[in-house]
Amino acid sequence: MLGTGPKETQNYDNNNQKVYPQPMDENVNQNKDSMEDLVSKIFNNISSLKAAYVQLQDAHTPYDPEKIQAADKLVIEELMRLSELKHSYRDKNPKAISASPQDSRLVVEIQEQQSLLRTYEVMVNKFQSQIQTRDSEITQLQQQIQESNQRKLKLEKKLKQRGLLSKESEGFEEENFFSIELTPNLFTSTVDIAYKSIHDFSKPLINMMKAARWDLDAAANAIEPTVVYARRAHKKYAFESHICQKMFIGFQEESFSVKAGNVSVSKEGSFHQFLAVRAMDPLDVLSQNPDSIFGKFCRSKYLSVVHPKMEVSFFGNMDQRNYVMSGGHPRTPFYQAFLKLAKSIWLLHRLAFSFDPKVKVFQVRKGSEYSEVYMESVVKDIIPGEGAQRPTVGFMVMPGFMIGSSVIQSQVYLSGVKSAG
């Protein structure tokens, strides 16, 4: 007799084997584990991407092309990994499925990370554009450096031909030889050096006059008559004035009164002559080419500053003068002291003609009213005379200069004043 209770339903496959169905909860757990693993990988990838992005930012300050390329490579690698994760997720989930609340939270987090990814992609593209721009700038700068080096070689060749560049100076480091900028401050400092060189050369000249038993008072009065000095020691400025007046004759001319044919030089060439002679000992310059423009300048100025009677009284003969007149440059201490003076004035002239427009030189006449704008007293501790009348110029010691609207004051000795010293 058949039972009347419920029948047990069993599933069999085609081979009459019993099949045990998998519970739905196990599939859900597998999907959940897979999703959490994916999100964990995304989080790790984003952290690495952030670190690479920070490294890319740091490489721009200061700008380092090698570090930028390395960081850019890391960023691209992390972006590719993130892209692979995104494609992997889409392949496993081609259609929207019903998700649990926890799955929905993970989807939202994935969407946020994708949004962050897009932001990073924009920034990376921006940096890549900046890198390309910098690379283009670097290429242009490299071309400019090559052009500058070519011009440098041409200028060195011209300077060697003119006897203004020795073999020793060819090995100068470029930053020492060619990196000096043409500025008003450079000219001002060169003026100061020139004035100091006049003062320095006046010392051995006066000492030799003393040794030869010259009457210094009479000599000073012959140079600047009718000047009343506040102190007897101030008569040294008369000798400085004499030296300066002789050295600056022809300064406003490009040839500097040197007869050497066509001496026209570009402003750039004039500046590089300044750099070449500035870096060398003047006797070394002259040994390369005694008849160069600089050599002829030194020769003519020596014969102008040092009177024949001076040489006879100093040395007992005119052998040194005759040697200079014949085209030589003696290695005596006195002539070498003069060459330092000649070099400083020559440099000032070359520098003045390097500016555009060129530097203007101006003189102050004896008896002019003192102006603090255009003049400076060589005696610092002066006391104005009685009355409201301004002091006047006894004589000019060193001329003044104008660079555009800027004024370098003329050095003057004032009359009608007293010295506190």
C-alpha positions in Angstrom: 0.0 0.0 0.0 1.3 3.2 -1.1 1.9 5.9 1.5 0.0 9.1 1.3 2.8 11.4 2.8 4.8 13.9 0.7 7.2 12.5 -1.8 10.9 13.3 -1.7 12.1 15.0 -4.9 15.6 14.1 -6.1 17.6 15.5 -9.1 19.5 13.3 -11.4 21.8 14.0 -14.3 21.7 12.3 -17.7 23.9 9.5 -16.3 21.4 8.9 -13.6 23.8 10.4 -11.0 22.5 12.3 -8.1 23.2 16.0 -8.3 23.5 18.2 -5.2 22.7 21.9 -6.0 25.1 24.6 -4.8 23.6 27.0 -2.3 23.0 30.5 -3.6 24.8 32.0 -0.5 28.2 30.6 -1.6 28.0 32.4 -5.0 27.2 35.6 -3.3 30.1 35.2 -0.9 32.5 34.6 -3.9 31.3 37.7 -5.7 31.7 39.7 -2.5 35.2 38.4 -1.9 36.1 39.2 -5.5 34.7 42.7 -5.3 36.5 43.5 -2.0 39.8 42.2 -3.5 39.3 44.4 -6.5 38.6 47.5 -4.4 41.6 46.7 -2.2 43.8 46.6 -5.4 42.2 49.9 -6.5 43.0 51.6 -3.2 46.6 50.3 -3.3 47.0 51.5 -6.9 45.6 55.0 -6.1 48.0 55.3 -3.2 50.9 54.4 -5.4 49.6 56.9 -8.0 49.4 59.6 -5.4 53.0 59.0 -4.4 54.2 59.0 -8.0 52.3 62.3 -8.6 53.9 63.9 -5.5 57.3 62.8 -6.8 56.4 64.3 -10.2 55.6 67.7 -8.5 58.8 67.7 -6.5 60.8 67.1 -9.7 59.6 70.5 -11.0 61.0 72.5 -8.0 63.8 72.7 -8.8 63.4 71.7 -12.4 65.1 68.4 -13.0 64.4 66.8 -16.4 65.8 63.3 -15.4 63.7 63.2 -12.2 60.6 64.4 -14.1 61.0 61.6 -16.7 61.4 59.0 -14.0 58.3 60.2 -12.1 56.3 60.5 -15.2 57.1 56.9 -16.1 55.9 55.8 -12.6 52.6 57.8 -13.0 52.0 56.2 -16.4 52.6 52.7 -15.1 50.2 53.2 -12.2 47.6 54.6 -14.6 48.0 51.5 -16.8 47.5 49.2 -13.8 44.3 51.2 -12.8 43.1 50.9 -16.4 43.6 47.2 -16.3 41.6 46.9 -13.1 38.8 48.9 -14.7 38.6 46.6 -17.8 38.8 43.5 -15.6 35.8 44.7 -13.6 33.8 45.5 -16.7 34.6 42.0 -18.2 33.4 40.2 -15.1 30.3 42.4 -14.7 29.0 43.1 -18.3 25.5 43.8 -17.1 24.0 45.5 -14.2 23.0 43.0 -11.5 21.0 43.3 -8.4 23.4 44.3 -5.7 23.2 44.3 -1.9 23.6 47.5 0.1 27.2 46.6 0.8 27.8 46.1 -2.9 26.3 49.4 -3.7 28.7 51.1 -1.3 31.6 49.5 -3.1 30.3 50.7 -6.4 30.1 54.2 -5.1 33.7 54.0 -3.8 34.8 52.7 -7.2 33.0 55.6 -8.9 34.8 58.0 -6.6 38.1 56.5 -7.4 37.4 56.6 -11.1 36.6 60.3 -10.8 39.9 60.8 -8.9 41.6 58.9 -11.7 40.2 61.3 -14.3 41.5 64.2 -12.3 45.0 62.7 -12.1 44.9 62.0 -15.9 44.2 65.7 -16.5 47.1 66.7 -14.3 49.4 64.2 -15.9 48.5 65.5 -19.3 49.2 69.0 -18.1 52.7 68.0 -16.8 53.5 66.2 -20.0 52.6 69.4 -21.9 54.9 71.4 -19.6 57.7 68.8 -20.1 57.4 69.1 -23.8 57.5 72.9 -23.5 60.6 72.7 -21.3 62.3 70.3 -23.6 61.7 72.7 -26.5 63.2 75.6 -24.4 66.2 73.4 -23.5 66.7 72.7 -27.2 66.6 76.4 -28.0 69.0 77.2 -25.2 71.4 74.6 -26.4 71.3 76.1 -29.9 72.0 79.6 -28.4 75.0 78.1 -26.4 76.4 76.6 -29.6 76.0 80.0 -31.4 77.6 81.8 -28.5 80.5 79.4 -28.5 81.0 80.0 -32.2 80.9 83.7 -31.7 83.4 83.3 -28.8 85.8 81.4 -31.0 85.6 84.1 -33.7 86.2 86.9 -31.2 89.1 85.0 -29.6 90.6 84.7 -33.1 90.2 88.4 -33.8 91.7 89.3 -30.3 94.7 87.1 -31.0 95.2 88.8 -34.3 95.1 92.2 -32.6 97.5 90.9 -29.9 94.9 91.3 -27.2 94.6 87.7 -26.2 97.5 85.4 -25.2 97.7 81.7 -25.3 97.4 81.6 -21.5 94.0 83.4 -21.6 92.6 80.9 -24.1 92.1 78.4 -21.3 90.1 80.7 -19.0 86.9 79.2 -17.7 84.0 80.7 -19.6 82.2 81.8 -16.4 85.2 83.9 -15.5 86.0 85.3 -18.9 82.6 85.8 -20.6 80.0 85.9 -17.9 80.5 89.5 -16.7 77.5 91.6 -17.5 77.6 95.0 -19.1 76.0 97.2 -16.5 76.3 100.7 -15.1 77.6 99.2 -11.9 80.5 97.6 -13.8 81.4 101.0 -15.3 81.2 102.7 -11.9 83.6 100.2 -10.4 86.0 100.5 -13.3 86.0 104.3 -12.8 86.9 103.7 -9.2 89.8 101.4 -10.2 91.0 104.0 -12.8 91.0 106.8 -10.2 92.9 104.6 -7.7 95.5 103.7 -10.3 96.1 107.5 -10.9 96.6 107.9 -7.2 98.9 104.8 -7.0 101.1 106.0 -9.9 101.4 109.5 -8.4 103.1 108.0 -5.3 106.3 106.7 -7.0 106.3 109.7 -9.3 106.4 112.1 -6.3 108.9 109.9 -4.5 111.2 110.0 -7.5 110.8 113.8 -7.7 111.8 114.0 -4.0 114.8 111.7 -4.5 115.9 114.0 -7.5 115.5 117.0 -5.1 112.7 118.6 -7.0 110.9 121.6 -5.5 107.5 120.0 -5.1 105.8 123.3 -4.1 107.1 125.0 -7.3 106.1 121.9 -9.4 102.6 121.9 -7.9 102.2 125.7 -8.5 103.4 125.2 -12.1 100.6 122.7 -12.7 97.9 124.6 -10.9 98.8 128.2 -10.3 96.9 130.6 -8.0 95.3 127.7 -6.0 95.3 128.2 -2.3 95.5 124.8 -0.6 93.9 124.1 2.8 96.9 121.9 3.7 100.3 121.6 2.1 99.8 117.8 1.8 96.9 118.6 -0.6 99.3 119.6 -3.3 99.5 115.9 -4.2 96.2 116.4 -5.9 97.8 118.7 -8.4 100.1 115.9 -9.6 97.1 113.5 -9.8 95.3 116.1 -11.8 98.3 116.4 -14.2 98.5 112.7 -14.7 94.7 112.4 -15.3 94.6 115.3 -17.8 97.3 113.7 -19.9 95.8 110.2 -19.7 92.3 111.3 -20.7 93.2 113.3 -23.8 91.3 111.8 -26.7 89.0 109.7 -24.4 85.9 110.8 -26.3 87.4 109.4 -29.6 87.0 105.8 -30.5 90.7 105.7 -31.5 91.7 107.3 -28.2 94.1 109.5 -30.2 96.0 106.4 -31.3 97.0 106.5 -35.0 96.5 102.9 -36.1 94.5 103.1 -39.3 90.9 101.9 -39.2 90.2 101.1 -35.5 86.4 100.9 -35.7 85.2 98.2 -33.5 81.6 97.0 -32.7 80.2 97.6 -29.3 80.3 93.8 -28.7 84.0 93.7 -29.9 84.9 96.6 -27.6 83.4 94.8 -24.6 85.3 91.6 -25.4 88.5 93.6 -25.7 87.7 95.0 -22.2 87.3 91.4 -21.0 90.5 90.1 -22.6 92.8 92.9 -21.4 91.1 92.9 -17.9 92.1 89.3 -17.4 95.7 89.7 -18.2 98.9 91.4 -17.0 99.5 94.4 -19.3 103.1 93.3 -19.9 101.9 89.9 -21.1 99.5 91.7 -23.5 102.4 93.8 -24.9 104.8 90.8 -25.2 102.3 89.2 -27.6 102.1 92.2 -29.9 104.1 95.3 -28.9 102.6 97.3 -31.8 98.9 96.5 -31.0 96.5 99.3 -30.4 96.9 98.8 -26.7 100.7 98.9 -27.1 100.6 102.1 -29.1 98.3 103.6 -26.5 100.7 102.8 -23.7 103.7 104.2 -25.6 102.0 107.5 -26.5 100.7 108.1 -23.0 104.0 107.3 -21.3 105.7 109.9 -23.5 103.0 112.4 -22.7 102.8 111.9 -18.9 106.6 111.6 -18.2 108.4 114.7 -19.4 112.0 114.3 -20.8 113.4 116.4 -18.0 111.8 114.1 -15.5 113.5 111.1 -17.0 116.9 112.8 -17.1 116.6 113.8 -13.4 115.2 110.4 -12.4 117.5 108.1 -14.3 120.4 110.3 -15.4 119.7 109.5 -19.0 117.0 109.1 -21.6 117.7 105.4 -22.4 114.2 104.2 -21.2 112.5 107.0 -23.2 114.4 106.2 -26.3 113.6 102.5 -25.9 109.9 103.3 -25.7 110.1 105.7 -28.7 111.7 102.9 -30.7 108.7 100.7 -30.1 109.8 98.8 -27.0 108.2 98.3 -23.6 110.9 98.0 -20.9 110.4 95.8 -17.9 111.6 98.4 -15.4 109.6 98.8 -12.2 108.7 102.4 -13.1 107.4 101.5 -16.5 105.5 98.5 -15.1 103.9 100.8 -12.6 102.8 103.1 -15.4 101.4 100.1 -17.4 99.0 99.4 -14.5 97.7 103.0 -14.9 97.5 102.7 -18.7 95.6 99.4 -18.5 93.0 100.9 -16.1 92.4 103.9 -18.4 92.3 101.7 -21.5 89.7 99.4 -19.9 87.6 102.4 -19.0 87.7 103.6 -22.6 86.8 100.2 -24.0 84.0 99.8 -21.6 82.6 103.3 -22.3 82.4 102.4 -26.0 80.6 99.2 -25.2 77.4 100.9 -24.1 74.6 102.0 -26.5 74.6 105.0 -26.5 78.2 105.3 -25.5 79.2 106.8 -22.1 79.8 110.5 -22.2 82.8 112.1 -20.3 82.5 115.6 -18.9 85.0 118.0 -17.3 84.6 120.7 -14.7 86.1 124.1 -15.3 88.3 125.9 -12.7 86.2 128.5 -10.8 82.9 126.7 -11.4 80.4 126.7 -8.5 80.4 123.5 -6.6 77.5 121.1 -7.4 76.9 118.0 -5.4 75.1 116.5 -8.3 78.0 116.6 -10.8 81.0 116.9 -8.4 82.6 115.3 -5.4 85.3 116.8 -3.3 88.5 114.7 -3.1 88.9 116.1 0.4 86.2 114.7 2.6 86.6 116.6 5.8 86.0 120.1 4.3 84.7 123.1 6.3 82.8 125.8 4.1 84.3 129.3 4.3 82.6 132.2 5.9 79.4 133.6 4.3 76.7 132.0 2.2 78.7 131.7 -0.9 79.2 128.2 -2.2 82.7 126.9 -2.6 84.2 126.9 -6.1 86.4 124.4 -8.0 90.1 125.0 -7.6 90.9 122.3 -10.3 89.5 119.0 -11.6 91.3 115.9 -10.5 89.2 113.3 -12.4 86.5 113.9 -15.0 82.9 112.8 -14.6 80.8 110.5 -16.7 77.2 110.1 -17.8 75.5 106.7 -18.5 72.2 107.7 -19.9 70.6 109.7 -17.2 73.0 108.4 -14.5 75.8 110.6 -13.4 79.2 109.6 -12.0 80.6 112.7 -10.3 83.8 114.4 -11.3 86.5 114.5 -8.6 87.5 118.1 -7.8 89.7 120.0 -5.4 87.7 123.0 -3.9 89.0 126.4 -3.1 87.6 128.7 -0.4 87.2 125.9 2.1 89.1 124.6 5.1 90.1 121.1 6.1 89.1 119.6 9.5 92.0 117.2 9.4 
